[in-house]
């Protein structure tokens, strides 16, 4: 089965963002919601997974970090909706679409580097 490199890149970005958001969310629960300190164990694992996943991209790190930001914005809005139960506004959706478009331009436009 052949996987298009673009799908692999987007999928990797989505997993990376999920790992980062979970790690931060678990830390937030401990810091702000008085949940158990033991949440920091899976939070640390999740954030370490985030760093490792981000390192798997085969292109320049600066480009990867810039493009990843667009996917993170999208995933954070999805988290807001699916986990926090807050329906995104039309502005949230437009902003996320622009962020994803920015990621696609950065990662998939022809370049000479």
C-alpha distances in whole Angstrom, upper triangle without the diagonal:
4,6,10,12,15,13,13,16,18,16,18,21,21,21,23,26,25,26,29,31,31,32,35,35,36,39,40,41,43,45,46,45,47,44,44,44,41,39,39,37,33,34,34,31,29,31,30,26,27,28,25,22,24,24,21,20,21,23,27,28,31,28,26,29,30,27,26,29,28,25,28,30,28,27,31,32,29,31,34,33,31,33,37,37,38,37,36,38,37,38,36,33,34,34,31,29,31,30,26,27,29,26,23,26,27,23,22,25,25,27,29,29
4,6,9,12,11,10,14,15,14,16,19,20,20,22,24,25,26,28,30,30,32,34,35,36,38,40,41,43,44,45,45,47,44,44,44,41,39,38,37,34,34,34,31,29,30,29,26,25,26,24,21,22,22,19,18,18,20,24,25,28,25,23,26,27,24,24,27,26,23,26,29,26,26,30,31,28,30,33,33,31,33,36,37,37,36,35,37,36,36,34,31,32,32,29,27,29,27,24,24,26,23,20,23,23,20,18,21,21,24,25,25
4,6,8,7,7,10,12,11,12,15,16,16,18,21,21,22,25,26,27,29,31,31,33,35,36,37,39,41,41,42,44,41,41,41,38,36,35,34,31,31,31,28,26,27,26,23,22,23,21,18,19,20,16,15,16,18,21,23,25,22,20,23,24,20,20,23,22,20,22,25,23,22,26,27,25,27,30,29,28,30,33,33,34,33,31,33,32,33,30,28,28,28,25,24,25,24,20,21,22,19,17,20,20,17,15,19,19,22,23,23
4,5,5,6,9,10,11,12,14,16,17,18,20,21,23,25,26,27,29,31,32,33,35,36,38,40,41,41,42,44,42,42,42,40,37,36,35,32,31,32,29,27,27,27,24,22,23,22,18,19,19,16,14,14,16,19,21,23,19,18,21,21,18,18,22,20,18,21,23,21,21,25,26,24,26,29,29,28,30,33,33,33,32,30,32,31,31,29,26,26,26,23,21,23,21,18,18,19,17,14,17,17,14,12,15,16,18,20,20
4,5,5,6,9,10,10,12,14,15,16,18,20,21,22,24,26,27,29,30,32,33,34,36,38,39,40,40,43,40,41,40,38,35,34,33,30,30,29,27,25,25,24,21,20,21,19,16,16,16,13,11,11,12,16,17,19,16,14,18,18,15,16,19,18,16,19,22,20,20,24,25,24,26,29,29,28,30,32,33,33,32,30,32,31,30,28,26,26,25,22,21,21,20,16,17,17,14,12,15,14,11,10,13,14,16,18,17
4,5,5,6,8,10,11,12,14,15,16,18,20,21,22,24,26,27,28,30,32,33,34,37,37,38,39,41,39,40,39,37,34,33,33,30,29,29,27,24,24,24,21,19,20,19,16,15,17,14,11,12,13,16,17,18,15,13,16,16,13,13,16,15,13,17,19,17,18,21,22,21,23,26,26,25,27,30,30,30,29,26,28,27,27,24,22,22,21,19,17,18,16,13,13,14,11,9,12,12,9,7,11,13,15,18,17
4,5,5,6,8,10,10,12,14,15,16,18,20,21,22,24,26,27,28,30,31,33,35,36,36,37,39,37,38,37,35,32,32,31,28,27,28,25,23,23,23,20,18,20,19,15,15,17,14,13,14,15,18,19,20,17,15,18,18,14,14,17,15,13,16,18,16,16,20,21,19,21,24,24,23,25,27,28,28,27,25,27,26,26,24,21,22,22,18,17,18,17,13,14,16,13,11,14,15,12,11,15,17,19,21,21
4,6,5,6,9,10,11,12,14,15,16,18,20,21,23,24,26,27,29,30,31,33,35,35,36,38,36,36,35,33,30,30,29,26,25,25,23,20,21,20,17,16,17,16,12,13,14,11,10,11,13,16,17,19,16,14,16,17,14,13,17,16,13,16,19,17,17,20,22,20,21,25,25,24,25,28,29,29,28,27,29,28,28,25,23,24,23,20,19,20,18,15,17,17,14,13,16,15,12,12,16,17,19,21,20
4,5,5,6,9,10,10,12,14,15,17,18,20,21,23,24,26,27,28,30,32,33,34,35,37,35,35,34,33,30,29,28,25,24,24,22,19,19,19,16,14,15,14,11,10,12,10,7,9,10,13,14,15,13,10,13,14,10,10,13,13,11,13,16,15,15,18,20,19,20,23,24,23,24,27,28,28,27,25,27,27,26,23,22,22,21,18,17,18,15,12,14,14,10,10,13,12,9,10,13,15,16,19,17
4,5,5,6,9,10,10,12,14,15,16,18,20,21,22,24,26,26,28,30,31,32,32,35,33,34,33,32,28,28,28,24,23,24,22,19,19,20,17,14,16,16,12,12,14,12,10,13,14,16,16,17,14,11,13,14,10,9,12,11,8,11,13,12,12,15,16,15,17,20,20,20,21,24,25,25,24,22,24,23,23,20,18,19,18,14,14,15,13,10,12,13,9,9,12,12,10,11,14,17,18,21,20
4,5,5,6,9,10,11,12,14,15,17,18,20,21,23,25,25,27,29,30,31,31,33,31,32,31,29,26,26,25,22,21,22,20,17,18,18,15,13,15,15,11,12,14,12,11,14,15,18,17,19,17,13,15,16,13,11,14,13,10,12,15,13,12,15,17,15,16,20,20,19,20,23,24,24,24,22,25,25,24,21,20,21,20,16,16,18,16,13,15,16,13,13,16,16,13,14,18,20,22,24,23
4,5,5,6,9,10,11,12,14,15,17,18,20,21,23,24,26,28,29,30,30,32,30,30,29,28,25,24,23,20,19,19,17,15,15,15,12,10,12,11,7,8,10,8,8,11,13,15,14,16,15,11,13,15,12,10,13,13,10,12,15,14,12,16,18,16,17,21,21,20,21,23,25,26,25,24,26,26,26,23,21,23,21,18,18,19,16,14,17,17,13,13,17,15,13,14,18,20,21,23,21
4,5,5,6,9,10,11,12,14,15,16,18,20,21,22,24,26,27,28,28,31,29,29,28,27,24,23,23,20,19,19,18,14,14,15,12,10,11,12,8,7,11,10,9,12,13,15,13,14,13,9,10,11,9,6,9,9,6,8,11,11,10,13,15,14,15,18,19,19,19,21,23,23,23,21,23,24,23,19,18,20,18,14,15,16,13,11,14,13,10,11,14,13,11,13,17,19,20,22,21
4,5,5,6,9,10,11,12,14,15,16,18,20,21,22,25,25,26,26,29,27,28,27,26,22,22,22,19,18,19,17,14,14,16,13,10,13,13,10,10,14,13,13,16,17,18,17,18,16,13,13,14,12,9,11,10,7,8,11,9,7,11,13,11,12,15,16,15,16,18,20,20,20,18,21,22,21,18,17,18,17,13,14,16,13,11,14,15,12,13,17,16,14,16,19,22,23,26,24
4,5,5,6,9,10,11,12,14,15,17,19,20,21,23,24,25,25,27,25,26,25,23,20,20,19,16,15,16,14,11,12,13,9,8,11,11,8,9,12,12,12,16,17,19,17,19,18,14,14,16,14,11,13,13,10,10,13,12,10,12,15,13,13,17,18,16,16,19,21,22,22,21,24,25,24,21,20,22,20,17,18,20,17,15,18,18,15,16,20,19,16,19,22,25,25,27,26
4,5,5,6,9,10,11,12,14,16,17,18,20,22,23,24,25,27,25,25,24,22,19,18,18,15,14,14,13,9,9,10,8,5,8,9,6,6,10,10,11,15,16,17,14,16,15,11,11,14,12,8,11,12,9,8,12,12,10,12,15,14,14,17,19,18,17,20,22,22,23,22,24,25,24,21,20,22,20,17,18,19,16,15,18,17,14,16,19,17,15,18,21,24,24,26,24
4,5,5,6,8,10,11,12,14,15,16,18,20,21,21,22,25,23,24,23,22,19,18,18,16,13,15,14,10,10,12,10,7,10,12,9,9,13,13,14,17,18,18,16,16,16,12,11,13,12,8,9,10,7,5,9,9,6,8,11,11,10,13,15,15,15,16,19,19,20,18,21,22,21,17,17,19,17,14,16,17,14,13,16,16,13,16,18,17,16,19,22,25,25,27,25
4,5,5,6,9,10,10,12,14,15,16,18,20,20,21,23,21,21,21,20,16,16,17,13,12,14,13,9,10,12,10,8,12,13,11,12,15,15,16,20,21,22,19,20,19,16,15,17,15,12,12,13,10,8,11,11,7,9,12,10,9,12,14,12,12,14,17,18,19,18,21,22,22,18,18,21,19,15,18,19,16,15,19,19,16,18,22,21,19,22,25,28,28,31,29
4,6,5,6,9,10,11,12,14,15,17,18,20,20,22,20,20,19,17,14,14,13,10,9,10,9,5,6,8,6,5,9,10,9,10,13,14,16,19,20,21,18,20,20,16,15,17,16,13,14,15,12,10,14,14,11,11,15,14,12,15,17,16,14,17,19,21,22,21,24,26,25,21,22,24,22,19,21,22,19,18,22,21,18,21,24,22,20,23,26,29,29,31,29
4,6,5,6,8,10,11,12,14,16,16,18,19,21,19,19,18,18,14,13,14,11,9,10,10,7,5,9,8,5,8,11,10,10,13,15,16,20,20,20,17,18,18,15,13,15,15,11,11,14,12,9,12,13,10,10,14,14,12,14,17,16,15,16,19,20,21,20,23,25,23,20,21,23,20,17,20,21,17,17,21,20,17,20,23,21,20,23,26,29,28,30,28
4,5,5,6,8,10,10,12,14,15,16,16,19,17,18,18,17,14,13,15,12,9,12,12,9,8,12,11,9,12,14,13,13,17,18,19,23,23,23,20,20,21,18,15,17,16,13,12,14,12,8,10,11,8,7,11,11,8,11,13,13,11,12,16,16,18,17,20,22,21,17,18,21,18,16,19,20,17,17,21,20,18,21,24,22,22,25,27,30,30,33,30
4,5,5,6,9,10,10,13,14,15,15,17,15,16,15,14,11,11,12,9,7,10,10,7,8,11,10,10,13,15,14,15,18,19,21,24,25,26,23,23,24,20,18,20,20,16,16,17,15,12,14,14,11,10,13,13,10,12,15,13,11,13,16,17,19,19,22,25,24,20,21,24,22,19,22,23,20,20,24,24,21,24,27,25,24,27,30,33,33,35,33
4,6,5,6,9,10,11,12,14,15,16,14,14,13,12,9,8,9,7,4,6,8,5,5,9,9,8,11,13,13,14,17,19,20,24,25,25,22,22,23,20,18,20,20,16,16,18,16,13,16,17,14,13,16,16,13,15,18,17,14,15,19,20,22,22,25,27,26,23,24,26,24,21,24,25,22,22,26,25,22,25,28,26,25,28,31,34,33,35,33
4,6,5,6,9,10,10,12,13,15,14,15,13,14,10,9,12,10,7,9,11,9,8,11,12,11,13,16,16,16,19,21,22,26,26,25,22,22,23,20,18,19,20,16,15,18,16,12,14,16,13,11,15,15,12,13,17,16,14,14,18,18,21,20,23,25,24,20,22,24,22,20,23,24,21,21,25,24,22,25,27,26,25,29,31,34,34,36,33
4,5,5,6,9,10,10,11,13,11,13,13,13,10,10,12,11,8,11,13,10,10,14,14,13,16,18,18,18,22,23,24,28,29,28,25,25,26,23,20,22,22,18,17,19,17,14,15,16,13,11,14,14,10,11,14,14,10,11,14,15,18,18,21,24,23,20,21,24,22,20,23,24,21,22,26,25,24,27,29,28,27,30,33,36,36,38,36
4,5,5,7,9,10,10,11,9,10,10,9,6,7,9,8,6,9,11,9,10,13,14,14,16,19,19,20,22,24,26,29,30,30,27,27,28,25,23,25,25,21,20,22,20,17,18,19,16,14,17,17,13,15,17,16,13,13,17,18,21,22,25,28,27,23,25,28,26,23,27,28,25,25,29,29,27,29,32,31,30,33,36,38,38,40,38
4,5,5,6,8,10,10,9,10,9,10,7,6,9,9,6,9,11,11,10,13,15,14,16,19,20,20,22,25,26,30,30,30,26,27,28,25,22,24,25,21,20,23,21,18,19,21,18,16,19,19,15,16,20,19,15,15,19,20,23,23,26,29,28,24,26,29,26,24,28,29,26,26,30,29,27,30,33,31,30,34,36,39,39,40,38
4,5,5,6,7,9,9,11,11,12,9,9,13,12,10,12,15,13,13,17,18,17,19,22,22,22,25,27,28,32,32,31,28,28,29,26,23,25,25,22,20,22,21,17,18,20,17,14,17,18,14,14,17,17,14,13,17,17,21,21,24,27,25,22,24,27,24,23,27,27,25,26,29,28,27,30,32,31,31,34,36,39,39,41,39
4,6,6,5,7,6,8,9,11,8,9,13,12,10,13,16,14,15,18,19,19,21,23,24,24,27,29,30,34,34,34,31,31,32,29,26,28,28,24,23,25,23,20,20,21,19,16,18,18,15,15,18,17,13,12,16,17,21,22,25,28,27,24,26,29,27,25,28,30,27,28,32,31,30,33,35,34,34,37,39,42,42,44,42
4,6,6,5,5,6,6,8,7,7,11,12,10,13,15,15,15,18,20,19,21,24,24,25,28,30,31,35,36,35,31,32,33,30,27,29,30,26,25,27,26,22,23,25,22,19,22,22,18,18,21,20,17,16,20,21,25,25,28,31,30,27,29,32,30,28,32,33,30,31,34,33,32,35,37,36,35,39,41,44,44,46,43
4,6,6,8,9,9,12,10,10,14,14,12,14,17,17,16,19,21,20,22,25,25,26,28,30,32,35,36,35,31,31,32,30,27,28,29,26,24,27,26,22,23,24,22,19,22,22,19,19,22,22,18,17,21,21,25,25,28,31,29,26,29,31,29,28,31,32,29,31,34,33,32,35,37,35,35,39,41,44,43,45,42
4,6,8,11,11,14,12,13,17,17,14,17,20,19,18,22,23,22,24,27,27,27,30,32,33,37,37,36,33,32,33,31,28,29,30,27,25,26,26,22,22,24,21,18,20,21,18,17,20,20,17,15,18,19,22,23,25,28,27,24,27,30,27,26,30,31,28,30,33,33,32,35,37,36,36,39,41,44,44,46,44
4,6,9,11,13,11,13,16,16,15,18,20,19,20,23,24,23,26,28,28,29,32,33,35,38,39,38,35,35,35,33,30,31,32,28,27,28,27,23,23,25,22,19,21,21,18,17,19,19,15,14,17,18,22,23,25,29,28,25,28,31,29,28,31,32,30,31,35,34,33,36,39,37,37,40,43,46,46,48,46
4,7,8,11,11,12,15,16,15,18,20,20,20,23,25,24,26,29,30,30,33,35,36,40,40,40,36,36,38,35,32,34,34,31,29,31,30,26,26,28,25,22,24,24,21,20,23,22,18,17,20,22,25,27,29,33,32,29,31,34,32,31,35,36,33,34,38,37,36,39,41,40,40,43,45,48,48,50,48
4,7,8,8,10,13,13,13,16,18,17,18,21,22,22,25,27,27,28,31,33,35,38,39,39,35,36,37,34,31,33,33,30,29,30,28,25,26,27,24,21,24,23,19,20,22,21,17,16,20,21,25,26,29,33,32,29,31,34,32,30,34,35,33,33,37,37,35,38,40,39,39,42,44,47,47,49,47
4,5,6,8,10,12,12,14,16,17,18,20,21,22,24,26,27,28,30,32,34,38,39,39,35,36,37,34,32,34,34,31,30,32,30,27,28,29,26,24,26,25,22,22,25,23,19,19,23,25,28,29,33,36,35,32,34,37,34,33,36,37,35,35,39,38,36,39,42,40,39,43,45,48,48,50,47
4,5,6,8,10,10,12,14,15,16,18,20,20,22,24,25,26,28,30,33,36,37,37,33,34,35,32,30,32,33,29,29,31,29,26,27,29,25,24,26,26,22,23,26,25,21,21,25,26,30,31,34,37,36,32,34,37,34,33,36,37,34,35,38,37,35,38,41,39,38,41,44,47,46,48,45
4,5,6,8,9,10,12,13,15,16,18,19,21,22,24,25,27,29,31,35,36,36,32,34,35,32,30,32,33,29,29,31,29,26,28,29,25,24,27,26,22,24,26,24,21,21,25,27,30,31,34,37,36,33,34,37,35,33,36,37,34,34,38,37,35,38,40,38,37,40,43,46,45,47,44
4,5,6,6,9,10,11,12,14,16,16,19,20,21,23,25,26,29,32,33,33,30,31,32,29,27,29,29,26,25,27,25,22,24,25,21,20,23,22,18,20,22,21,17,18,21,23,26,27,31,33,33,29,31,33,31,29,32,34,30,31,34,34,31,34,37,35,34,37,40,43,42,44,41
4,6,5,6,8,10,10,12,14,15,16,18,20,21,23,25,27,30,31,31,28,29,30,27,25,27,28,24,24,26,24,21,23,25,21,20,23,23,19,21,24,22,19,20,23,25,28,28,31,34,33,29,31,34,31,29,32,33,30,30,34,33,30,33,36,34,33,36,39,41,41,42,39
4,5,5,6,9,10,11,12,14,16,17,18,20,22,23,26,29,31,31,27,29,30,27,25,28,28,25,25,28,25,22,25,26,23,22,25,24,21,23,26,24,21,22,25,27,30,30,34,36,35,32,33,35,33,30,33,35,31,31,35,34,31,34,36,34,33,36,39,41,41,42,39
4,5,5,6,9,10,10,12,14,15,16,18,20,21,24,27,29,29,26,28,29,25,24,26,26,22,23,25,22,20,22,23,19,19,22,21,18,21,23,20,18,19,23,25,27,28,31,33,33,29,30,33,30,28,31,32,29,28,32,31,29,31,34,32,30,33,36,39,39,40,37
4,5,5,6,9,10,10,12,14,15,16,19,20,23,26,27,27,24,25,26,23,21,24,24,20,20,22,20,17,20,21,17,17,20,19,16,18,21,19,17,18,21,23,25,26,29,31,30,26,28,30,28,25,28,29,26,26,30,29,26,29,32,30,28,32,34,37,36,38,35
4,5,5,6,8,10,11,12,14,15,17,19,21,25,26,26,22,24,25,22,20,23,24,20,20,23,21,18,21,23,19,19,22,22,19,22,24,23,20,21,25,26,29,28,31,34,32,29,30,32,29,27,30,31,27,27,31,29,27,29,32,29,28,31,34,36,36,37,34
4,6,5,6,9,10,11,12,14,16,17,20,23,25,25,22,24,25,22,20,23,23,20,21,23,21,19,22,23,19,19,23,22,19,22,24,22,20,22,25,27,29,29,32,34,33,29,30,32,30,27,30,31,27,27,30,29,26,29,31,29,27,30,33,35,35,36,33
4,5,5,6,9,10,10,12,14,16,18,22,23,23,20,22,23,19,18,21,20,17,18,20,17,15,18,19,15,16,19,18,16,19,21,19,17,19,22,24,26,25,29,30,29,26,26,29,26,23,26,27,24,23,27,26,23,25,28,26,25,28,31,33,33,34,31
4,5,5,6,9,10,11,13,15,17,20,21,21,18,19,20,17,15,18,19,15,16,18,16,14,17,18,15,15,19,19,16,19,22,21,19,20,23,24,26,25,28,30,29,25,26,28,25,23,25,26,22,22,26,24,22,24,27,24,23,26,29,31,31,32,29
4,5,5,6,9,10,11,13,16,19,20,20,17,19,21,17,16,19,20,16,18,20,18,16,20,21,18,19,22,22,20,23,25,24,22,24,27,28,30,29,32,33,32,28,29,31,28,25,28,28,25,24,27,26,23,25,28,25,23,27,30,31,30,32,28
4,5,5,6,8,10,11,14,17,19,20,17,19,20,16,16,19,18,15,17,19,17,15,19,19,16,17,21,20,18,22,24,22,20,23,26,27,28,27,31,32,31,27,27,29,27,24,26,27,23,22,25,24,21,23,26,24,22,25,28,29,29,30,27
4,6,5,6,9,10,12,16,17,17,14,16,17,13,12,15,15,11,13,15,13,12,15,16,14,15,18,18,16,19,21,20,19,21,24,25,26,25,28,29,28,24,24,26,23,21,23,23,20,19,22,21,18,20,23,20,19,22,25,27,26,28,25
4,6,5,6,9,11,14,15,15,12,14,15,12,11,15,15,12,14,17,15,14,17,19,16,17,21,21,20,22,25,24,23,24,27,28,29,28,30,31,30,26,27,28,25,23,25,25,21,21,23,22,18,21,23,20,19,22,25,26,25,26,23
4,5,5,7,10,13,15,15,13,16,16,13,13,17,16,14,16,19,17,16,20,20,18,20,23,22,21,25,27,25,24,27,29,30,31,30,33,33,32,29,29,30,27,25,26,26,23,22,24,23,20,22,24,21,19,22,25,26,25,26,23
4,5,5,8,11,13,14,12,15,15,11,12,15,14,11,14,16,14,13,17,18,15,17,21,20,19,22,24,23,22,25,27,28,29,27,30,31,29,26,26,27,25,22,23,24,20,19,21,20,17,18,21,18,16,19,22,24,23,25,22
4,6,6,10,11,11,9,11,11,8,8,11,11,8,11,14,12,12,15,16,15,17,20,20,19,22,24,24,23,25,28,28,28,27,29,29,28,25,25,25,23,20,21,21,18,17,19,18,14,16,18,16,14,17,20,21,21,22,19
4,6,8,10,10,8,11,12,9,10,13,13,11,14,17,15,15,19,20,19,20,24,23,23,26,28,27,27,29,31,32,32,30,33,33,31,28,28,29,26,24,25,24,21,20,22,20,17,18,20,17,15,18,21,21,20,21,18
4,6,9,11,10,13,13,10,12,15,14,12,16,17,16,16,20,20,19,21,24,24,24,27,28,27,27,30,32,32,33,31,33,33,32,29,28,29,27,24,24,25,21,20,21,20,17,18,20,17,14,17,19,20,20,20,18
4,6,8,8,11,10,7,10,12,11,10,14,15,14,15,19,19,18,21,23,23,24,27,28,27,28,30,32,32,32,30,32,32,30,27,27,27,25,22,22,22,19,17,19,17,14,14,16,13,10,13,16,17,16,17,14
4,7,9,12,10,9,12,14,13,13,17,18,17,19,22,22,22,24,27,27,27,30,32,31,31,34,36,35,35,33,35,34,33,30,29,29,27,25,24,24,21,19,20,19,15,16,17,14,11,13,15,15,14,14,12
4,6,9,7,7,10,12,11,12,15,16,16,18,21,21,22,24,26,26,27,30,32,31,32,34,36,35,35,32,34,33,31,29,28,28,25,23,23,22,19,18,18,16,13,14,14,11,9,11,13,13,11,12,9
4,6,5,6,9,10,11,12,15,16,17,18,21,22,22,24,27,27,28,30,32,32,33,34,36,36,35,33,34,33,31,29,29,28,25,24,24,22,19,19,19,16,14,15,15,11,10,13,14,14,12,12,8
4,5,5,6,9,10,10,12,15,15,16,19,20,20,22,24,25,26,28,30,30,30,31,34,33,33,31,32,32,30,27,27,27,24,22,23,22,18,18,19,16,14,16,16,12,11,15,16,17,15,15,12
4,5,5,6,9,10,11,13,15,15,17,19,20,21,24,25,25,27,29,30,30,31,33,32,32,29,31,30,28,26,26,25,22,21,21,19,16,17,17,14,12,15,14,10,11,14,15,16,14,15,12
4,6,5,6,8,10,12,13,14,16,18,19,20,22,23,24,26,28,29,29,30,32,31,31,28,29,28,26,24,24,23,20,19,19,17,14,14,14,11,9,11,11,7,7,11,11,13,11,13,10
4,5,5,6,9,10,11,12,14,16,16,18,20,21,22,24,26,26,27,28,30,29,29,26,28,27,25,23,23,22,20,18,18,17,14,13,14,12,9,11,12,8,7,11,13,15,14,15,13
4,6,5,6,9,10,10,13,15,15,16,19,20,20,22,24,25,25,26,28,27,28,25,26,26,24,21,22,21,18,17,18,17,13,13,15,12,10,13,13,10,10,14,16,18,17,18,16
4,6,5,7,10,10,12,14,15,16,18,20,20,22,24,25,25,26,28,27,27,23,24,24,21,19,20,19,16,15,15,14,10,11,12,9,7,11,11,8,9,13,14,16,15,17,15
4,5,6,7,9,10,12,13,15,16,18,19,21,22,23,24,25,27,26,25,22,23,22,20,18,18,17,15,13,13,12,9,8,9,7,4,7,8,6,6,10,12,14,14,17,16
4,5,5,6,9,10,10,12,14,15,16,18,20,21,21,22,24,23,23,21,22,22,20,18,17,18,15,12,14,13,9,9,12,10,7,10,12,10,9,13,15,18,18,20,18
4,5,5,6,9,10,10,13,14,15,16,19,20,20,21,23,21,21,18,20,20,18,15,16,15,12,11,12,11,8,9,11,9,8,11,13,11,12,15,17,20,20,22,20
4,5,5,7,9,10,11,13,14,16,17,19,20,20,22,20,20,16,18,17,15,13,13,12,10,7,9,8,4,5,8,6,5,9,10,10,11,13,15,19,19,22,21
4,5,5,6,9,10,11,12,14,16,16,17,19,20,19,19,16,18,18,16,13,13,13,11,8,10,10,7,6,9,9,7,9,12,12,11,14,16,20,20,23,22
4,5,5,6,9,10,10,12,14,15,15,16,18,17,17,15,17,18,16,13,13,15,12,9,12,12,9,9,13,12,10,13,15,14,14,17,20,23,23,26,24
4,6,5,6,9,10,11,13,14,15,15,17,15,15,12,14,14,13,9,10,11,8,6,9,10,7,8,11,11,10,13,15,15,16,18,20,24,24,27,26
4,5,5,6,9,10,11,12,14,15,16,14,13,11,13,13,12,9,8,10,8,5,7,9,7,7,11,11,11,13,15,16,16,18,20,24,25,28,27
4,5,5,6,9,10,10,11,13,14,14,14,12,15,16,15,11,11,14,12,9,11,13,11,10,14,14,13,15,18,18,17,20,22,26,27,30,28
4,5,5,6,9,10,10,10,12,11,12,10,13,15,14,10,11,14,12,9,13,14,12,12,16,16,15,18,20,20,20,22,25,28,29,32,30
4,5,5,6,9,10,10,11,9,9,7,10,11,11,7,8,11,10,7,11,13,11,12,15,16,16,18,20,21,21,23,25,29,30,33,32
4,5,5,6,8,9,10,9,9,8,12,13,13,10,10,13,12,9,12,15,13,13,16,18,17,18,21,22,22,23,26,29,31,34,33
4,5,5,5,7,8,9,10,10,13,16,16,12,13,16,15,12,15,18,16,16,19,20,19,21,24,24,24,26,28,32,33,36,34
4,6,6,5,6,6,7,7,11,14,14,10,12,15,14,12,15,18,16,17,20,21,20,23,25,25,26,28,30,33,34,38,36
4,6,6,5,5,5,6,10,13,14,10,11,15,15,13,15,18,17,17,20,22,21,23,26,27,27,28,31,34,36,39,38
4,6,6,8,8,10,14,16,17,14,14,18,18,15,17,20,19,19,22,24,22,24,27,28,27,29,31,35,36,39,38
4,5,8,10,12,16,18,19,16,16,20,19,17,20,22,21,21,24,25,24,26,29,29,28,30,33,37,38,41,39
4,6,9,11,14,17,18,14,16,19,19,17,20,22,21,21,25,26,25,27,30,30,30,32,34,38,39,42,40
4,6,9,12,16,17,14,15,19,19,17,20,23,22,22,25,27,26,28,31,31,31,33,35,39,40,43,42
4,6,9,13,13,11,13,16,16,15,18,20,20,21,24,25,25,27,29,30,30,32,34,38,39,42,41
4,6,10,11,9,10,14,14,14,16,18,18,19,22,23,23,25,28,29,29,30,32,36,38,41,40
4,7,8,6,7,10,10,10,12,15,15,16,18,20,20,22,24,25,26,27,29,33,34,38,37
4,5,5,6,9,10,11,12,14,15,17,18,20,21,23,24,26,27,28,30,33,35,38,38
4,5,5,6,8,10,11,12,14,15,16,18,20,21,23,24,26,26,28,31,33,37,37
4,5,5,6,8,10,10,12,14,15,16,18,20,21,22,24,25,26,30,31,35,34
4,6,5,6,9,10,10,12,14,15,16,18,20,21,22,24,25,29,30,34,33
4,5,5,6,9,10,11,12,14,15,16,18,20,21,22,23,27,29,32,32
4,5,5,6,9,10,10,12,14,15,16,18,20,21,21,25,27,31,31
4,5,5,6,9,10,11,12,14,15,17,18,20,21,24,26,29,29
4,5,5,6,9,10,11,12,14,15,16,18,19,23,24,28,27
4,5,5,6,9,10,11,12,14,15,16,17,21,23,26,26
4,5,5,6,9,10,10,12,14,15,16,19,21,24,24
4,5,5,6,9,10,11,12,14,15,19,20,23,23
4,5,5,6,9,10,10,12,13,17,19,22,22
4,5,5,6,9,10,10,11,15,17,20,21
4,5,5,6,9,10,10,14,15,18,18
4,5,5,6,8,10,13,14,18,17
4,5,5,6,7,11,13,16,16
4,6,6,5,9,11,14,15
4,6,6,9,9,13,12
4,6,9,9,12,12
4,6,9,12,12
4,6,10,11
4,7,9
4,6
4
